[in-house]
C-alpha cells in the first residue's frame, strides 16, 4: 500500500465539515476510516442546540467503518486551519484530536495520517447509543448558533448520497424526523417545515444532564493534539 503525502496535513470530514469546511484545501478526496463509525452520539448545546434544549450532532465513535472526505491543507495554511478547527469543534472539549490512518479511495487506496475529531466517551455531552426515536426527538427541537438540527441531518444525508454513501440508519432517522427532509437542504418549503417543527418540539423537554462550569476544562487537556503542533 502506498504511503504518499505522510507529511501533509490531512483532515478527515464526516459531518458538517464535508459541506462547510471553513478553510482552504489544496485537494479533496473521498476517504475511508476503519475502526470508527459516524454516529449521532453528542449532545449539542452550542452549534445545533442550546443549554436549555440540546440537539444532537455527529461524532466518530468506536467500531465499524466511516466514509467521508479528506482535505489536504497547504503547509502555509496549517497553523491558521488548526486554530479555526479548534475554535469551531472544541467549544465544550467533547472531541479528542487524533491522527488516524486514513485510506484515500481516489488515490489507489493510498494511506495517510489524517487529523480527526474523535468523541470523548467520558465527557458529559457524550450521548452513547440512543434509539432512533430518542435521536429524532432531540433533532426535531434542536437549534443553535449554526442553525437548526433538522437541516444538519438533511445536509449530512444529502452529501453522503452525493458521494455514493448509503447509511440506512441516518436515512431511517430522517424518515422519523419528517418526510419533508427527503427533499434535501436548501428548499424553501423544507426550511419553513423545519422551522415550524423546531418551534413545536423545542418546548418538549429532554432528559440530558446539564453541563457543569468545569466540565470543558476537565477535558481540554485531551482536546488538542500536542504531537502535531
C-alpha positions in Angstrom: 0.0 0.0 0.0 1.4 3.4 -1.0 2.0 6.0 1.7 2.5 9.2 -0.2 1.7 12.5 1.5 2.6 11.4 5.0 4.0 14.9 5.9 1.0 16.9 4.6 -1.8 17.9 6.9 -4.9 15.9 6.0 -8.2 16.5 7.8 -11.0 13.9 7.8 -14.5 15.3 7.4 -17.5 13.1 8.2 -20.2 15.6 9.2 -20.7 19.4 8.6 -17.0 19.8 7.6 -17.9 17.9 4.4 -20.2 20.7 3.1 -19.0 23.7 5.2 -15.3 23.2 5.9 -14.5 26.9 6.5 -10.9 26.6 5.4 -9.0 26.3 2.1 -7.9 22.9 0.9 -5.4 22.0 -1.9 -7.1 18.7 -2.5 -10.4 17.0 -1.5 -10.6 13.2 -1.7 -13.2 10.5 -0.9 -11.7 8.6 2.0 -12.4 5.8 4.4 -11.6 5.4 8.1 -11.6 1.9 9.6 -12.3 1.3 13.3 -14.6 4.3 13.8 -18.2 5.0 12.8 -20.3 8.1 12.2 -22.8 8.3 15.0 -25.3 10.8 16.4 -23.8 10.5 19.8 -23.1 14.0 21.0 -25.5 16.4 22.7 -25.1 19.8 21.1 -25.6 22.8 23.4 -24.0 25.3 21.1 -24.0 24.7 17.3 -27.3 22.8 16.9 -28.9 23.2 20.3 -28.8 25.2 23.5 -28.1 24.6 27.2 -31.8 24.7 27.8 -32.8 22.4 24.8 -29.8 20.4 23.5 -29.7 19.0 20.0 -27.7 16.1 18.7 -24.7 16.1 16.4 -22.3 13.5 14.9 -19.2 12.1 16.4 -16.7 9.4 15.5 -17.4 6.6 17.9 -15.5 3.3 18.2 -16.3 0.4 15.9 -17.2 0.0 12.2 -16.1 2.0 9.2 -16.8 5.6 8.2 -16.5 7.1 4.7 -16.2 10.8 4.2 -13.9 13.4 2.7 -10.2 14.1 3.3 -8.9 17.6 2.9 -5.2 18.3 2.2 -4.1 21.7 3.6 -1.2 23.7 2.2 1.8 23.9 4.7 1.5 27.7 4.9 -2.2 27.4 5.9 -1.8 24.6 8.6 -1.5 26.8 11.6 -4.5 29.0 10.8 -6.6 26.0 9.8 -5.8 24.2 13.1 -6.7 27.4 15.0 -10.0 27.7 13.2 -10.9 24.0 13.7 -10.2 24.1 17.4 -12.3 27.2 17.9 -15.2 25.5 15.9 -15.0 21.9 17.1 -13.8 22.3 20.7 -16.4 24.6 22.2 -17.0 22.0 25.0 -13.9 19.8 24.6 -16.1 16.8 23.7 -13.9 15.8 20.8 -10.3 14.5 21.1 -7.9 15.4 18.3 -6.0 12.4 17.0 -4.0 11.3 14.0 -5.7 8.3 12.3 -4.7 6.1 9.3 -7.0 7.2 6.5 -7.4 5.4 3.2 -7.8 7.7 0.1 -10.2 5.9 -2.1 -9.4 8.0 -5.2 -5.6 7.5 -5.0 -5.3 3.8 -5.4 -6.0 3.3 -1.7 -3.1 5.4 -0.6 -2.9 5.6 3.2 -2.1 8.9 5.0 -2.2 10.1 8.6 -5.1 12.4 9.0 -6.4 14.7 11.7 -9.8 13.6 13.0 -12.1 14.6 15.8 -13.0 11.5 17.9 -15.7 11.6 20.5 -14.5 11.6 24.2 -16.8 8.9 25.8 -16.2 10.2 29.4 -17.5 13.6 28.5 -21.0 14.5 29.9 -22.0 15.5 26.3 -21.4 12.0 25.1 -24.9 10.5 24.4 -23.8 7.0 23.6 -26.1 4.7 21.6 -29.5 6.3 21.6 -32.6 4.7 20.0 -33.7 6.2 16.7 -36.8 7.6 18.5 -34.6 9.3 21.1 -32.4 10.7 18.3 -35.4 12.0 16.4 -36.8 13.8 19.4 -33.6 15.6 20.0 -33.1 16.5 16.4 -36.6 17.8 15.9 -36.3 20.5 18.5 -32.6 21.5 18.3 -31.5 24.9 17.1 -28.2 26.7 17.9 -25.6 29.1 16.6 -25.0 27.2 13.4 -28.7 26.6 12.6 -31.4 24.0 13.3 -30.7 20.3 13.9 -33.0 19.2 11.1 -31.0 20.9 8.4 -27.8 19.4 9.9 -29.3 15.9 9.5 -30.7 16.6 6.0 -27.4 18.1 4.8 -25.4 15.2 6.1 -27.6 12.6 4.3 -27.7 14.7 1.1 -23.9 15.0 0.9 -23.4 11.3 1.7 -25.8 10.5 -1.1 -23.8 12.7 -3.5 -20.7 10.7 -2.6 -22.5 7.5 -3.2 -22.5 6.5 0.5 -25.6 4.8 1.9 -26.1 5.0 5.7 -29.5 3.4 6.3 -29.7 4.3 9.9 -29.4 8.0 9.1 -32.0 7.6 6.3 -34.4 6.0 8.8 -33.7 8.8 11.2 -34.6 11.3 8.6 -37.8 9.5 7.9 -38.7 9.6 11.5 -37.9 13.3 11.8 -40.1 14.2 8.8 -40.6 13.1 5.2 -40.2 16.7 4.0 -36.5 16.3 4.8 -36.1 13.9 1.9 -36.4 16.9 -0.4 -33.0 18.0 0.8 -31.5 21.2 2.3 -32.0 24.5 0.5 -35.6 24.0 -0.5 -37.7 26.9 0.7 -40.6 24.7 1.8 -38.1 22.5 3.6 -36.8 25.4 5.6 -40.4 26.5 6.5 -41.3 23.0 7.6 -38.1 22.7 9.6 -38.7 26.0 11.4 -42.2 25.0 12.3 -41.2 21.7 13.6 -38.4 23.2 15.7 -40.8 25.7 17.2 -43.1 22.9 18.2 -40.5 20.5 19.6 -38.1 22.9 21.2 -40.7 23.2 24.0 -40.6 19.4 24.6 -38.2 18.6 27.5 -35.3 16.3 27.0 -33.5 14.4 29.8 -29.9 15.4 29.5 -27.5 16.1 32.3 -26.7 19.8 32.4 -23.0 20.7 31.9 -21.2 22.0 35.0 -19.0 25.0 34.9 -15.8 23.0 35.0 -16.7 20.2 32.5 -15.0 21.8 29.5 -11.8 22.5 31.5 -11.7 18.9 32.7 -11.3 17.5 29.2 -9.4 20.3 27.4 -6.1 18.7 28.1 -7.1 15.9 25.7 -8.7 18.1 23.1 -5.6 19.2 21.3 -3.1 17.0 19.6 0.2 18.2 21.0 2.2 15.7 19.0 1.4 17.5 15.7 1.7 21.2 16.7 
